[in-house]
Amino acid sequence: MPDHVCSQLFHPFLSTGGGHGFAISLGKVTYGIEIDLSNFNNSVSETSLVLSARRTKNFVGLLPCQKHLNHVNDGQAIGSESCVGMVGTTLGGGVGRYNGLHGMLLDSLLSVKMVTAAGKIITAFTTENSELFWGIRGAGFNYGTMLEATYSVYDETAPLVLNADFLFAPNASLAILEYFKTFETGLPAKLSFLVLATYSPTIGGSVIIVNAVYAGSQAEGAKYLYPLLGASPLRHNLSMIPWSTINSVSFFGTYKACQNSLLNFAYNATNSQLDRRINDFAHSARKNFSDASGFSQPQLYVSYGHGDEDLETLYSAQNLPRLKSLKAAWDPENVYRYNYPITPWT
């Protein structure tokens, strides 16, 4: 196996699928080898879905797979960006718009086939290598190369979902935050939100875009969104669309997946002279959010990390000792050391 050859030589390498990621630790790979898994095939049955490292947009566009799911009135939770590989998303937990209904993507994961740092091909699930299977679901970048992942499929929630986009000027931020606070004690399972703060001359300079998806009828979903309409959006759109098109239609269809982002603040990557100013802003904004969060220890979804956070922030102080023990058992030489790495000896 290529990754075993690299590990024997201690040559840097990355196993990639969708090819999406922005942890600064990835910048430590120099003269490395990419093991590209994106062309592996997928298959589907009536009860499960077997995926390789394809991007989400390639998965939802696979006609045989999608037709089969539609035929048996099944559906599948996906990540929130089209460029992200399904398996790679799952390894960090897997945030998506069906989290309220089916949990994170890791909750749909039934098993994996993987190559370990020692070059062995193994399977992991709840009754075989179960401790490793636990660690893979949230810190999986640290333990091996995933060849295959099997997921549960679910009954179709709705034939169409409500997609709602709202474009706001920056001075609407307080109204937006107050609106989200109304869901502090309970968010309807069928409702999800994504918020993007960005700068784009084509849509008005500095703006905030709120995307809402409701897995049900427009009449049901719209009643939760009236306050956003009352916050005077510069532009808005509510439409019923097929679930398989959600990532391409949301954000008015203008959000370019795989663009660089810090703290989910997207920025144009063409002007490298702005890098320091952008990073200074993002670090300051992150501190402000953390200070106002109400948490004594910062809480962070690992795949949204910048890569300079401490491991307790990325993986939690509660889980970190267990994850380190797994690292020492399965990758004691720290072969998988570039994507939000856990070291076995510190």
Disulfide bonds with the S-S distance in Angstrom:
Cys83-Cys258 2.42
